[in-house]
Amino acid sequence: MLSLDGMITVAEAARRLGRSLEQVRRYLREGKLKGQRIGGQWFVEEASLQTQGRLLSKELIDEIDQLREEIRRKHGTFDVVDLVRKSREGH
């Protein structure tokens, strides 16, 4: 008998990682996430998701948040569209 203990759906993995369904399927095909294809549907090993989630979400997002805050403190807030427009006008 087939057991899906410790496995979650691609949709659940995508939700937890904050990624698209296709991105999670790509991770599975590339071996970045461990999983199993049963019939036409992928299932993700939850333990693999935890490792990938930390690499993609926690550490990277923390670093991005720190950099954003540093930029805000140094430069304040600004309108990106306005900056692009000014650079195109030669200001």
C-alpha positions as CSV (number, residue, x, y, z in Angstrom):
1,M,0.0,0.0,0.0
2,L,1.2,3.5,-0.9
3,S,1.9,5.9,2.0
4,L,1.9,9.7,1.7
5,D,3.1,10.2,5.3
6,G,5.4,13.2,5.5
7,M,4.4,14.3,2.0
8,I,2.4,17.4,1.0
9,T,0.9,18.6,-2.2
10,V,2.6,21.0,-4.6
11,A,-0.1,23.6,-3.8
12,E,0.7,23.4,-0.1
13,A,4.4,23.6,-0.7
14,A,4.0,26.6,-2.9
15,R,1.8,28.3,-0.3
16,R,4.4,27.7,2.5
17,L,7.3,28.8,0.3
18,G,5.5,31.8,-1.2
19,R,6.3,30.5,-4.6
20,S,4.2,29.6,-7.7
21,L,3.0,26.1,-8.4
22,E,5.3,26.0,-11.5
23,Q,8.3,27.1,-9.4
24,V,7.8,24.3,-6.9
25,R,7.4,21.8,-9.8
26,R,10.7,23.2,-11.2
27,Y,12.4,22.7,-7.9
28,L,11.2,19.1,-7.9
29,R,12.5,18.5,-11.4
30,E,15.8,20.1,-10.7
31,G,16.2,18.1,-7.4
32,K,16.1,21.2,-5.2
33,L,13.2,19.7,-3.4
34,K,12.7,16.1,-2.7
35,G,9.4,14.6,-3.8
36,Q,7.7,11.8,-5.6
37,R,5.5,11.7,-8.7
38,I,2.5,9.5,-8.2
39,G,0.3,9.2,-11.3
40,G,0.4,12.7,-12.8
41,Q,0.8,14.5,-9.5
42,W,3.8,15.6,-7.5
43,F,4.1,15.2,-3.8
44,V,6.8,17.0,-1.8
45,E,8.7,15.6,1.2
46,E,7.8,18.0,4.0
47,A,11.4,17.7,5.5
48,S,12.8,18.8,2.1
49,L,10.4,21.7,2.1
50,Q,11.7,22.9,5.5
51,T,15.3,23.0,4.3
52,Q,14.3,24.8,1.1
53,G,12.0,27.1,3.0
54,R,14.8,28.3,5.2
55,L,17.2,28.8,2.3
56,L,14.6,30.7,0.3
57,S,12.5,32.4,2.9
58,K,14.0,33.0,6.3
59,E,17.6,33.8,5.6
60,L,17.1,35.6,2.3
61,I,14.1,37.6,3.3
62,D,15.8,38.6,6.6
63,E,18.8,39.9,4.6
64,I,16.5,41.7,2.1
65,D,14.6,43.3,4.9
66,Q,17.8,44.5,6.5
67,L,19.1,46.0,3.3
68,R,15.7,47.7,2.6
69,E,15.8,49.3,6.1
70,E,19.4,50.4,5.6
71,I,18.5,52.0,2.2
72,R,15.4,53.8,3.8
73,R,17.6,55.1,6.7
74,K,20.3,56.3,4.3
75,H,18.2,57.7,1.5
76,G,14.6,58.0,2.9
77,T,11.7,57.0,0.8
78,F,11.5,57.9,-2.9
79,D,9.4,57.4,-6.0
80,V,11.1,54.9,-8.3
81,V,9.1,56.0,-11.3
82,D,10.2,59.6,-10.7
83,L,13.8,58.6,-10.4
84,V,13.6,56.7,-13.7
85,R,11.9,59.6,-15.4
86,K,14.5,62.0,-14.2
87,S,17.4,59.8,-15.3
88,R,15.8,59.5,-18.8
89,E,15.5,63.3,-19.0
90,G,19.2,63.7,-18.1
91,H,18.7,65.2,-14.6
